[in-house]
Amino acid sequence: MIARRPLFATPLVAAAALASPALAFPDRAVTMIVPYGAGGNNDVLGRAMAPEMAAVLGQPVVVENRPGAGGNIGAAYVAQQARPDGHTLLFTASGLASSVSLASLSFDPVRDLAAVAGVGAIPSILIVPPNSPIRNLAEFLAAARARPLTYGSSGPGTGTHLGMELLAAAAGVQMTHVPYRGGSAAIYTDLIAGRLDAMLDILGAGAARARQGQARGLGVTSAERVAEFADLPTIAEQGLPGFSFATWFGFFVHAATPQAARARLEEACLRALATPPVQERLRQGGAIPIPTSAASFSAYFNEDVERWASLLRAGRVQRLSE
């Protein structure tokens, strides 16, 4: 019988070679800071990773939510207040990269944080309320040209915000942004009830809501259809060729964290990423691979920082309001 290959290949041998069995780290519980609200996509994926990482580290990995400012409150805590000893780990999303250019920060993510491991990137699905008259992307864009539609997000600078702004720019329409402190709050409070016109949701969760009748899915933001959700058309194939957007997830620590502790955390992240529960969680979400090792994920992160800086210079996105 042929074994099923993992969704993401991980350089476990190299990571394991960096970690010494005699290393004292960690000598107590590791806190995983999730800079978004409980129940959101970042939180759910972090809680799937935590017990698998704990099994490698030999210490509990405790998830702590510190939401606000599009993930920047939690990130600032790790960069500025947490002890740089490796016992505080940031699990965040791609909004960290865009914030370098688009937000006014009290810290520098590139200078003050160090990449530990990448996890994956998940495309989004454009959803509207279940009772909306809009049934496809063409109708959505027609409605947006007739009047500014409202859309919710999990906060300024998050993927649910910037992805929709990229969509609006690509389509040449204006929409009104309504930020929330978490994606779940926006969806369950106002989108399902019809008080918001639309929202981008992480593919797996959004497709499930659509299939359960809680929302209607209009299109996926990946460049091509995702195998697990092949029945869902892309936004690109519905009239916006070339449009593509996905939210990545990854781990960081304070930049002054000792290399030995960083290597140990990298090993734990990569081994957790290879486990069946995490693989299944990613597969259900429609995840696509990104670089996973600390070195390759650091380069990937820096490239994304420059991508958003370029989009700002080109006028495709704007700086976030103060």
ROLUM-931455 format. One line per 5 residues: number of its first residue (from 0); for each residue x, y, z of N, C-alpha, C. Coordinates in steps of 0.001 Angstrom, whole numbers, padded with zeros to 6 digits, always signed. Example, Ala and Ser with C-alpha at 12.3 -4.5 7.8 and 13.67 -1.06 7.14 Angstrom:
// ROLUM-931455
0	+013190,-005690,+007800,+012300,-004500,+007800,+013200,-003300,+007800; +012850,-002250,+007080,+013670,-001060,+007140,+012900,+000030,+007870;
END
This chain:
// ROLUM-931455
0	+000840,-001188,+000000,+000000,+000000,+000000,+000882,+001248,+000000; +000531,+002202,-000866,+001312,+003430,-000960,+000829,+004415,+000096; +001767,+004927,+000872,+001402,+005878,+001931,+001018,+007214,+001313; +000063,+007854,+001915,-000376,+009168,+001443,+000653,+010210,+001856; +001114,+011003,+000898,+002127,+012008,+001202,+001515,+013141,+002016;
5	+002292,+013736,+002930,+001783,+014878,+003672,+001450,+016033,+002743; +000499,+016845,+003153,+000119,+018008,+002360,+001299,+018943,+002198; +002094,+019107,+003258,+003249,+019987,+003220,+004481,+019196,+003607; +005535,+019228,+002791,+006801,+018587,+003142,+007512,+019448,+004174; +008084,+018830,+005192,+008752,+019581,+006248,+010151,+019050,+006472;
10	+011162,+019947,+006573,+012543,+019513,+006762,+012817,+019120,+008200; +012207,+018021,+008648,+012300,+017631,+010049,+013703,+017206,+010434; +014409,+016564,+009519,+015742,+016079,+009867,+016664,+017234,+010191; +016618,+018280,+009339,+017466,+019435,+009581,+017098,+020122,+010877; +015797,+020249,+011138,+015368,+020901,+012379,+015782,+020093,+013589;
15	+015635,+018779,+013502,+015984,+017934,+014636,+017472,+017994,+014941; +018279,+018162,+013881,+019719,+018217,+014093,+020131,+019456,+014858; +019314,+020524,+014750,+019628,+021760,+015455,+019255,+021695,+016925; +018382,+020777,+017288,+017876,+020721,+018659,+018654,+019691,+019464; +019078,+020075,+020628,+019840,+019175,+021485,+018939,+018597,+022557;
20	+018991,+017276,+022801,+018160,+016677,+023844,+018456,+017253,+025227; +019670,+017780,+025378,+020058,+018303,+026690,+019645,+019751,+026887; +019095,+020356,+025855,+018709,+021751,+025943,+017669,+021955,+027034; +017903,+022964,+027891,+016992,+023201,+029017,+015671,+023799,+028550; +015656,+024385,+027377,+014429,+025002,+026866,+013518,+023954,+026260;
25	+012193,+024053,+026522,+011544,+024966,+027477,+011518,+024357,+028872; +011592,+025191,+029880,+011541,+024682,+031250,+010206,+024974,+031926; +009262,+025482,+031138,+007902,+025735,+031626,+006988,+025836,+030411; +005716,+026116,+030654,+004754,+026191,+029563,+005128,+027279,+028560; +004842,+027017,+027305,+005028,+027999,+026234,+003668,+028629,+025929;
30	+003637,+029946,+025871,+002398,+030664,+025557,+002369,+030996,+024075; +001326,+030542,+023398,+001122,+030869,+021988,+000156,+032043,+021903; +000667,+033199,+021516,-000179,+034378,+021369,-000876,+034329,+020015; -002192,+034287,+020040,-003007,+034387,+018830,-003603,+035794,+018843; -003195,+036659,+017905,-003608,+038061,+017985,-004977,+038358,+017384;
35	-005849,+037359,+017418,-007214,+037497,+016916,-008174,+036864,+017920; -009473,+037075,+017724,-010466,+036605,+018663,-010612,+035091,+018682; -011122,+034579,+019795,-011378,+033145,+019941,-012412,+032698,+018920; -012198,+031519,+018347,-013134,+030971,+017389,-012850,+031341,+015954; -011925,+032293,+015736,-011553,+032659,+014378,-010621,+031623,+013769;
40	-010299,+031815,+012516,-009501,+030836,+011794,-008100,+030688,+012358; -007442,+031808,+012695,-006113,+031748,+013291,-006157,+030986,+014619; -007183,+031254,+015400,-007344,+030609,+016699,-007567,+029104,+016555; -008426,+028712,+015636,-008731,+027288,+015451,-007498,+026522,+015001; -006746,+027090,+014063,-005548,+026417,+013584,-004468,+026378,+014664;
45	-004335,+027455,+015423,-003367,+027468,+016517,-003674,+026424,+017572; -004954,+026252,+017871,-005337,+025255,+018875,-005156,+023830,+018353; -005173,+023655,+017043,-004859,+022342,+016486,-003363,+022054,+016585; -002549,+023083,+016424,-001100,+022919,+016486,-000599,+022735,+017918; -001233,+023406,+018884,-000713,+023476,+020251,-000428,+022116,+020889;
50	-001369,+021172,+020931,-001070,+019899,+021600,-000004,+019084,+020880; +000074,+019213,+019558,+001090,+018487,+018805,+002477,+019068,+019087; +002558,+020369,+019245,+003823,+021007,+019599,+004221,+020654,+021029; +003232,+020613,+021915,+003509,+020276,+023316,+004111,+018879,+023435; +003651,+017965,+022603,+004173,+016602,+022642,+005656,+016563,+022290;
55	+006098,+017468,+021436,+007513,+017542,+021058,+008325,+018265,+022124; +007778,+019357,+022647,+008508,+020194,+023596,+008560,+019618,+025005; +007612,+018754,+025335,+007564,+018213,+026690,+007030,+019191,+027715; +006413,+020258,+027254,+005781,+021268,+028114,+004466,+021686,+027464; +003488,+022131,+028266,+002228,+022591,+027671,+002446,+023781,+026747;
60	+001623,+023863,+025719,+001570,+025043,+024855,+000174,+025628,+025027; +000109,+026790,+025648,-001148,+027407,+026044,-001496,+028539,+025091; -002663,+028475,+024475,-003104,+029514,+023548,-003695,+030677,+024330; -003233,+031882,+024016,-003746,+033101,+024646,-004149,+034083,+023557; -005412,+034483,+023535,-005900,+035426,+022535,-005661,+036857,+022993;
65	-005043,+037651,+022109,-004841,+039083,+022359,-005262,+039836,+021091; -006578,+039932,+020858,-007057,+040530,+019609,-006987,+042048,+019612; -007095,+042596,+018413,-007189,+044043,+018261,-006203,+044580,+017237; -006590,+045688,+016585,-005740,+046385,+015615,-005255,+045463,+014504; -006141,+044610,+014022,-005791,+043738,+012915,-004662,+042785,+013218;
70	-004538,+042357,+014476,-003491,+041435,+014873,-002253,+042108,+015432; -002200,+043431,+015378,-000983,+044136,+015773,-000828,+044315,+017274; -001917,+044221,+018040,-001781,+044312,+019499,-001034,+043095,+020024; -001437,+041916,+019582,-000744,+040707,+020008,+000681,+040642,+019505; +000895,+041072,+018260,+002244,+041069,+017701,+003150,+042036,+018451;
75	+002615,+043216,+018797,+003401,+044195,+019550,+003776,+043655,+020923; +002869,+042905,+021532,+003169,+042318,+022837,+004383,+041396,+022748; +004407,+040544,+021749,+005538,+039619,+021601,+006815,+040380,+021266; +006710,+041403,+020424,+007888,+042147,+019984,+008450,+043069,+021050; +007583,+043558,+021964,+008022,+044612,+022874,+007963,+044253,+024355;
80	+007057,+043380,+024752,+006852,+043145,+026174,+007227,+041748,+026646; +007053,+040758,+025795,+007343,+039385,+026210,+008845,+039197,+026416; +009203,+038357,+027374,+010612,+038046,+027588,+011153,+037303,+026373; +012315,+037696,+025864,+012860,+037062,+024650,+013582,+035754,+024953; +012868,+034827,+025573,+013492,+033556,+025956,+012854,+032358,+025245;
85	+011916,+032634,+024331,+011288,+031560,+023578,+010023,+031006,+024191; +009694,+031408,+025403,+008490,+030882,+026047,+007216,+031615,+025616; +007363,+032635,+024767,+006214,+033319,+024197,+006351,+033285,+022684; +005360,+032718,+022029,+005389,+032451,+020593,+004194,+033139,+019959; +004418,+033822,+018846,+003335,+034490,+018122,+002885,+033616,+016958;
90	+001593,+033326,+016903,+001029,+032629,+015742,+000091,+033591,+015052; +000516,+034098,+013920,-000213,+035186,+013282,-000454,+034897,+011809; -000987,+035892,+011128,-001364,+035739,+009722,-000716,+036829,+008886; -001044,+036841,+007606,-000353,+037686,+006644,-000572,+039175,+006838; -001540,+039553,+007679,-001705,+040965,+007985,-000465,+041578,+008591;
95	+000389,+040755,+009202,+001634,+041265,+009783,+002517,+041867,+008695; +002566,+041232,+007527,+003412,+041728,+006442,+002872,+043022,+005858; +001566,+043103,+005661,+000984,+044319,+005079,+001059,+045486,+006047; +001011,+045201,+007339,+001039,+046272,+008339,+002328,+047073,+008306; +003417,+046470,+007852,+004698,+047179,+007789,+004570,+048447,+006956;
100	+003830,+048374,+005856,+003661,+049532,+004975,+002373,+050301,+005205; +001328,+049597,+005635,+000000,+050207,+005632,-000458,+050743,+006985; +000198,+050361,+008064,-000258,+050769,+009400,+000828,+051552,+010131; +000404,+052331,+011109,+001339,+053018,+011999,+001573,+052120,+013202; +002771,+051556,+013306,+003083,+050576,+014339,+004067,+051132,+015351;
105	+003999,+050592,+016555,+004953,+050950,+017594,+006174,+050036,+017572; +006220,+049122,+016625,+007334,+048195,+016488,+007557,+047920,+015013; +008687,+047322,+014694,+009015,+046967,+013322,+009002,+045445,+013205; +007997,+044867,+012545,+007921,+043406,+012456,+009163,+042768,+011852; +009775,+043420,+010882,+010961,+042856,+010239,+012145,+042842,+011190;
110	+012320,+043902,+011961,+013465,+044024,+012862,+013228,+043366,+014214; +012008,+043467,+014734,+011750,+043083,+016118,+011226,+041667,+016297; +010868,+041002,+015204,+010388,+039625,+015276,+011258,+038731,+014401; +011350,+037464,+014761,+012094,+036481,+013978,+011162,+035350,+013578; +011205,+034972,+012318,+010367,+033877,+011820,+010823,+032548,+012408;
115	+009866,+031711,+012771,+010145,+030385,+013320,+009737,+029296,+012341; +008537,+029375,+011793,+008062,+028356,+010852,+006812,+028848,+010148; +006675,+028494,+008886,+005445,+028743,+008145,+004525,+027547,+008263; +003243,+027778,+008172,+002245,+026707,+008309,+001523,+026453,+006988; +000985,+027478,+006369,+000270,+027305,+005112,-000468,+028574,+004757;
120	-001004,+028605,+003572,-001823,+029734,+003121,-003185,+029203,+002703; -004222,+029931,+003061,-005579,+029484,+002774,-006307,+030556,+001970; -006789,+030212,+000780,-007582,+031169,+000006,-008868,+031527,+000744; -009516,+032545,+000276,-010785,+032978,+000857,-011928,+032697,-000104; -013130,+032801,+000422,-014338,+032703,-000408,-015173,+033950,-000145;
125	-015664,+034538,-001216,-016542,+035697,-001109,-017938,+035199,-000783; -018475,+035655,+000357,-019804,+035211,+000771,-020737,+036402,+000940; -022030,+036141,+000742,-023086,+037120,+000966,-024134,+036465,+001859; -025048,+037234,+002444,-026071,+036633,+003302,-026912,+035598,+002554; -027475,+034648,+003271,-028263,+033601,+002600,-029499,+034126,+001890;
130	-030020,+035270,+002351,-031216,+035831,+001713,-030889,+036926,+000712; -029611,+037086,+000375,-029211,+038123,-000578,-029715,+037783,-001977; -030103,+038791,-002753,-030506,+038531,-004144,-029310,+038265,-005059; -028112,+038518,-004572,-026902,+038350,-005375,-026522,+036869,-005418; -026321,+036326,-006629,-026080,+034892,-006769,-024764,+034542,-007455;
135	-024042,+035512,-007976,-022751,+035236,-008596,-021920,+036511,-008607; -020679,+036408,-009056,-019786,+037561,-009019,-020280,+038691,-009924; -020807,+038352,-011091,-021290,+039398,-011993,-022387,+040229,-011336; -023307,+039574,-010648,-024370,+040303,-009956,-023810,+041111,-008790; -022802,+040562,-008132,-022172,+041276,-007015,-021538,+042571,-007511;
140	-020781,+042492,-008602,-020112,+043678,-009124,-021125,+044682,-009671; -022195,+044198,-010265,-023241,+045105,-010750,-023877,+045856,-009584; -024133,+045129,-008490,-024716,+045774,-007303,-023747,+046788,-006709; -022443,+046447,-006708,-021440,+047351,-006149,-021289,+048614,-006991; -021528,+048503,-008281,-021454,+049695,-009138,-022692,+050575,-008976;
145	-023793,+049958,-008534,-025026,+050726,-008333,-025003,+051492,-007023; -024383,+050918,-006009,-024285,+051584,-004703,-023121,+050954,-003944; -022487,+051690,-003018,-021385,+051112,-002255,-021899,+050000,-001320; -021491,+048787,-001563,-021869,+047676,-000692,-021036,+047719,+000581; -021601,+047194,+001660,-020852,+047098,+002920,-020238,+045705,+003031;
150	-019035,+045649,+003577,-018423,+044355,+003848,-017748,+044383,+005212; -017799,+043251,+005898,-017191,+043143,+007213,-015789,+042563,+007128; -015021,+042783,+008193,-013685,+042201,+008281,-013368,+041924,+009744; -012301,+041170,+009953,-011865,+040898,+011331,-010952,+041990,+011853; -010879,+043106,+011163,-010120,+044258,+011632,-009326,+044897,+010514;
155	-008987,+046183,+010651,-008183,+046860,+009633,-006839,+046169,+009431; -006470,+045963,+008189,-005187,+045355,+007892,-005184,+043851,+007858; -006292,+043210,+008210,-006352,+041747,+008159,-006640,+041296,+006730; -006505,+039992,+006493,-006761,+039465,+005166,-008177,+039709,+004697; -009135,+039641,+005622,-010530,+039858,+005241,-010778,+041302,+004808;
160	-009930,+042217,+005253,-010026,+043619,+004836,-009268,+043845,+003526; -007980,+043507,+003522,-007142,+043831,+002378,-007506,+043015,+001140; -007916,+041760,+001352,-008341,+040961,+000214,-009532,+041579,-000491; -010466,+042117,+000288,-011638,+042752,-000321,-011259,+044065,-001002; -010303,+044786,-000430,-009853,+046015,-001073,-009158,+045714,-002399;
165	-008396,+044622,-002452,-007776,+044214,-003711,-008835,+043838,-004738; -009878,+043148,-004284,-010979,+042787,-005172,-011675,+044034,-005713; -011941,+044988,-004833,-012595,+046225,-005253,-011734,+046980,-006257; -010409,+047026,-006003,-009499,+047723,-006917,-009463,+047032,-008274; -009424,+045701,-008264,-009374,+044946,-009517,-010650,+045131,-010332;
170	-011775,+045268,-009636,-013071,+045412,-010319,-013441,+046857,-010594; -012725,+047800,-009996,-013031,+049210,-010183,-014305,+049648,-009500; -014566,+049106,-008296,-015769,+049488,-007545,-015377,+050013,-006173; -016299,+050703,-005527,-016118,+051206,-004173,-016984,+050409,-003210; -016442,+050052,-002062,-017215,+049363,-001034,-016911,+049976,+000323;
175	-017834,+049838,+001248,-017688,+050417,+002583,-017233,+049355,+003564; -016086,+049598,+004195,-015481,+048653,+005130,-016072,+048825,+006529; -016509,+047712,+007135,-017020,+047713,+008515,-016156,+046742,+009320; -015180,+047248,+010095,-014276,+046353,+010830,-014893,+045827,+012117; -014509,+044611,+012479,-014915,+043981,+013744,-013654,+043517,+014465;
180	-013832,+043028,+015694,-012684,+042536,+016456,-012381,+041066,+016145; -013108,+040488,+015248,-012861,+039116,+014843,-013809,+038735,+013727; -013388,+037781,+012905,-014220,+037379,+011786,-015523,+036740,+012213; -015478,+035948,+013281,-016694,+035287,+013748,-017750,+036297,+014164; -017310,+037379,+014799,-018255,+038414,+015230,-018958,+039034,+014025;
185	-018195,+039301,+012973,-018790,+039898,+011780,-019788,+038956,+011124; -019413,+037694,+011002,-020259,+036738,+010290,-021521,+036420,+011085; -021332,+036028,+012355,-022487,+035562,+013121,-023371,+036705,+013606; -022789,+037879,+013822,-023590,+039004,+014312,-024363,+039682,+013196; -023684,+039940,+012068,-024303,+040800,+011064,-024422,+040208,+009663;
190	-023476,+039406,+009212,-023587,+038923,+007827,-024740,+037943,+007665; -024812,+036947,+008517,-025884,+035957,+008397,-027251,+036624,+008525; -027328,+037662,+009373,-028595,+038369,+009575,-028914,+039328,+008428; -027964,+039539,+007513,-028224,+040412,+006383,-027908,+041872,+006609; -027242,+042202,+007732,-026900,+043603,+007988,-025598,+044015,+007292;
195	-024847,+043053,+006791,-023694,+043306,+005927,-024002,+042728,+004547; -023453,+043352,+003524,-023707,+042864,+002165,-022800,+041705,+001784; -021587,+041671,+002323,-020636,+040659,+001881,-019467,+040572,+002849; -018632,+039554,+002622,-017415,+039391,+003410,-016546,+038326,+002754; -015250,+038440,+002940,-014352,+037350,+002607,-014201,+036474,+003834;
200	-014317,+035169,+003649,-014147,+034218,+004742,-013117,+033188,+004303; -012369,+032644,+005264,-011429,+031575,+004947,-012184,+030443,+004258; -011570,+029869,+003217,-012271,+028967,+002319,-013009,+027834,+003019; -012335,+027061,+003856,-012977,+025903,+004468,-014195,+026269,+005285; -014034,+027262,+006166,-015143,+027678,+007027,-016259,+028318,+006211;
205	-015879,+029159,+005245,-016891,+029838,+004444,-017677,+028879,+003574; -016985,+027889,+002989,-017683,+026900,+002167,-018639,+026078,+003013; -018220,+025748,+004243,-019107,+025004,+005141,-020343,+025819,+005478; -020171,+027110,+005726,-021329,+027962,+006025,-022276,+028016,+004823; -021684,+028080,+003626,-022521,+028124,+002419,-023303,+026825,+002253;
210	-022652,+025703,+002497,-023324,+024415,+002341,-024391,+024192,+003408; -024235,+024870,+004554,-025226,+024754,+005624,-026343,+025783,+005497; -026280,+026622,+004474,-027326,+027609,+004257,-027183,+028868,+005079; -026018,+029053,+005747,-025815,+030258,+006543,-025330,+031432,+005704; -024841,+031151,+004513,-024336,+032181,+003611,-024396,+031627,+002189;
215	-024111,+032489,+001214,-024034,+032036,-000171,-022629,+032348,-000686; -021937,+031343,-001216,-020596,+031534,-001735,-020625,+031954,-003194; -019846,+033008,-003511,-019835,+033536,-004876,-018577,+033180,-005655; -017463,+033011,-004964,-016222,+032724,-005679,-015050,+032586,-004735; -014036,+031837,-005178,-012834,+031568,-004396,-011698,+032456,-004895;
220	-010833,+032911,-003989,-009790,+033869,-004355,-008492,+033227,-004832; -008413,+031919,-004885,-007206,+031267,-005390,-007119,+031434,-006906; -005902,+031299,-007441,-005715,+031444,-008880,-006421,+030332,-009650; -006463,+029138,-009058,-007131,+027992,-009657,-008074,+027376,-008634; -009008,+026559,-009094,-009919,+025893,-008167,-009141,+024992,-007212;
225	-009609,+024915,-005976,-008973,+024097,-004954,-009586,+022704,-004992; -008737,+021684,-004958,-009196,+020303,-005147,-010310,+019917,-004188; -010179,+020301,-002923,-011175,+019930,-001934,-012515,+020641,-002143; -012508,+021712,-002933,-013725,+022507,-003160,-013874,+022797,-004652; -013694,+021753,-005455,-013654,+021920,-006902,-014968,+022421,-007491;
230	-016066,+022319,-006741,-017353,+022797,-007244,-017479,+024314,-007174; -016561,+024960,-006473,-016640,+026406,-006300,-015788,+027102,-007347; -016359,+027990,-008168,-015568,+028703,-009174,-014670,+029759,-008532; -013594,+030106,-009212,-012726,+031171,-008735,-013280,+032525,-009167; -012826,+033549,-008477,-013176,+034914,-008889,-012519,+035217,-010232;
235	-011304,+034701,-010423,-010578,+034961,-011670,-011336,+034457,-012886; -011941,+033286,-012790,-012644,+032712,-013951,-014010,+033335,-014192; -014449,+034191,-013258,-015765,+034828,-013407,-015669,+036276,-013892; -014550,+036626,-014480,-014472,+037964,-015057,-013349,+038833,-014559; -012545,+038351,-013581,-011397,+039115,-013107,-010139,+038270,-013275;
240	-009717,+038026,-014509,-008558,+037153,-014744,-007305,+037669,-014051; -006566,+036738,-013459,-005336,+037098,-012766,-005522,+037412,-011297; -006774,+037569,-010849,-006984,+037891,-009438,-006655,+036687,-008572; -005878,+036913,-007510,-005496,+035839,-006591,-005171,+036443,-005240; -005623,+035775,-004187,-005358,+036236,-002809,-005497,+035063,-001859;
245	-004556,+034953,-000920,-004631,+033924,+000121,-004012,+034470,+001403; -004465,+033982,+002531,-003956,+034390,+003845,-003007,+033333,+004364; -001744,+033712,+004618,-000805,+032745,+005177,-000797,+032814,+006699; -000320,+031721,+007310,-000213,+031626,+008765,+001188,+031161,+009129; +001740,+031715,+010212,+003075,+031310,+010609,+003434,+031752,+012015;
250	+004576,+031257,+012478,+005044,+031492,+013845,+006245,+032431,+013865; +006261,+033294,+014898,+007362,+034232,+015117,+007686,+034284,+016615; +008885,+034755,+016923,+009273,+035042,+018299,+009955,+036406,+018333; +010197,+036888,+019521,+010986,+038099,+019711,+012347,+037889,+019039; +012830,+038908,+018359,+014065,+038766,+017587,+015284,+038444,+018449;
255	+015239,+038786,+019731,+016379,+038517,+020613,+016346,+037123,+021220; +015387,+036308,+020856,+015303,+034938,+021377,+016545,+034151,+020976; +017160,+033444,+021924,+018373,+032671,+021599,+018135,+031685,+020465; +019170,+031486,+019649,+019038,+030621,+018484,+018658,+029197,+018872; +019189,+028706,+019982,+018875,+027331,+020393,+017395,+027170,+020679;
260	+016790,+028169,+021343,+015354,+028106,+021629,+014556,+028223,+020342; +014995,+029065,+019433,+014305,+029218,+018159,+014332,+027912,+017359; +015487,+027237,+017385,+015598,+025972,+016664,+014690,+024908,+017268; +014576,+024900,+018599,+013710,+023933,+019269,+012241,+024183,+018914; +011847,+025457,+018878,+010481,+025809,+018503,+010216,+025468,+017035;
265	+011201,+025708,+016198,+011050,+025354,+014784,+010799,+023858,+014638; +011592,+023058,+015357,+011398,+021609,+015308,+009986,+021233,+015739; +009506,+021835,+016836,+008168,+021514,+017344,+007097,+021899,+016328; +007255,+023067,+015707,+006275,+023509,+014714,+006250,+022573,+013516; +007421,+022212,+013017,+007485,+021377,+011820,+006969,+019970,+012089;
270	+007273,+019434,+013257,+006763,+018097,+013593,+005249,+018135,+013789; +004743,+019202,+014396,+003292,+019341,+014559,+002612,+019464,+013203; +003239,+020205,+012303,+002676,+020410,+010979,+002536,+019102,+010206; +003393,+018141,+010495,+003377,+016860,+009781,+002408,+015843,+010367; +001762,+016150,+011498,+000880,+015187,+012143,-000464,+015096,+011424;
275	-001118,+013941,+011468,-002422,+013785,+010800,-003484,+014798,+011225; -003634,+015126,+012524,-004685,+016097,+012875,-004479,+017468,+012227; -003227,+017939,+012207,-002966,+019244,+011609,-003075,+019167,+010097; -002568,+018099,+009501,-002705,+017916,+008062,-004177,+017924,+007641; -005008,+017243,+008424,-006426,+017190,+008104,-007084,+018554,+008264;
280	-006694,+019293,+009296,-007244,+020636,+009496,-006901,+021523,+008302; -005659,+021455,+007827,-005244,+022250,+006678,-005972,+021812,+005414; -006112,+020512,+005247,-006789,+019991,+004059,-008253,+020446,+004032; -008906,+020395,+005191,-010296,+020832,+005269,-010441,+022310,+004943; -009397,+023064,+005272,-009446,+024499,+005005,-009090,+024873,+003579;
285	-008647,+023885,+002776,-008249,+024191,+001411,-006893,+024855,+001331; -005992,+024529,+002291,-004695,+025186,+002370,-003800,+024835,+001196; -002952,+025789,+000850,-001915,+025573,-000149,-000565,+025761,+000547; +000480,+025055,+000081,+001767,+025098,+000789,+002459,+026450,+000705; +003238,+026759,+001734,+004187,+027870,+001739,+005486,+027341,+002334;
290	+006590,+028071,+002226,+007835,+027628,+002866,+007637,+027435,+004371; +008195,+026368,+004908,+007945,+026030,+006310,+009128,+026270,+007236; +010362,+026009,+006803,+011509,+026165,+007693,+011696,+027637,+008055; +012399,+027897,+009152,+012601,+029274,+009608,+013259,+030127,+008530; +014294,+029608,+007898,+015016,+030397,+006901,+014152,+030695,+005685;
295	+013484,+029676,+005170,+012680,+029885,+003962,+011423,+030697,+004261; +010833,+030492,+005435,+009648,+031277,+005787,+010019,+032736,+006024; +011203,+032994,+006574,+011665,+034370,+006764,+011787,+035082,+005427; +012339,+034398,+004424,+012454,+034995,+003097,+011075,+035238,+002491; +010180,+034279,+002687,+008801,+034396,+002190,+008111,+035598,+002829;
300	+008282,+035764,+004128,+007688,+036886,+004851,+008218,+038214,+004316; +009534,+038312,+004136,+010127,+039558,+003648,+009663,+039879,+002226; +009471,+038851,+001411,+008941,+039072,+000064,+007515,+039606,+000118; +006719,+039116,+001068,+005344,+039595,+001195,+005319,+041032,+001706; +006242,+041373,+002601,+006362,+042758,+003055,+006590,+043675,+001862;
305	+007507,+043279,+000978,+007810,+044096,-000199,+006635,+044122,-001178; +005893,+043017,-001258,+004714,+042983,-002152,+003720,+044068,-001776; +003427,+044194,-000486,+002456,+045199,-000060,+003028,+046610,-000196; +004330,+046755,+000018,+004952,+048065,-000189,+004838,+048479,-001651; +005014,+047516,-002553,+004891,+047803,-003981,+003461,+048175,-004352;
310	+002487,+047461,-003783,+001083,+047771,-004050,+000725,+049166,-003546; +001301,+049559,-002413,+001059,+050902,-001885,+001654,+051948,-002824; +002888,+051710,-003283,+003531,+052657,-004194,+002760,+052785,-005509; +002146,+051679,-005934,+001391,+051679,-007188,-000016,+052232,-007015; -000426,+052523,-005792,-001746,+053072,-005541,-002869,+052060,-005519;
315	-002532,+050749,-005457,-003576,+049717,-005441,-004161,+049533,-004050; -003411,+049889,-003017,-003934,+049863,-001650,-003564,+051196,-001001; -004255,+051543,+000060,-004009,+052776,+000775,-003574,+052480,+002203; -002866,+053440,+002803,-002527,+053297,+004210,-003785,+053284,+005039; -003774,+052508,+006133,-004926,+052411,+006991,-005129,+053711,+007740;
320	-006381,+054093,+007965,-006677,+055333,+008680,-006205,+055223,+010114; -005803,+056346,+010663,-005294,+056380,+012042,-006410,+056049,+013018;
END
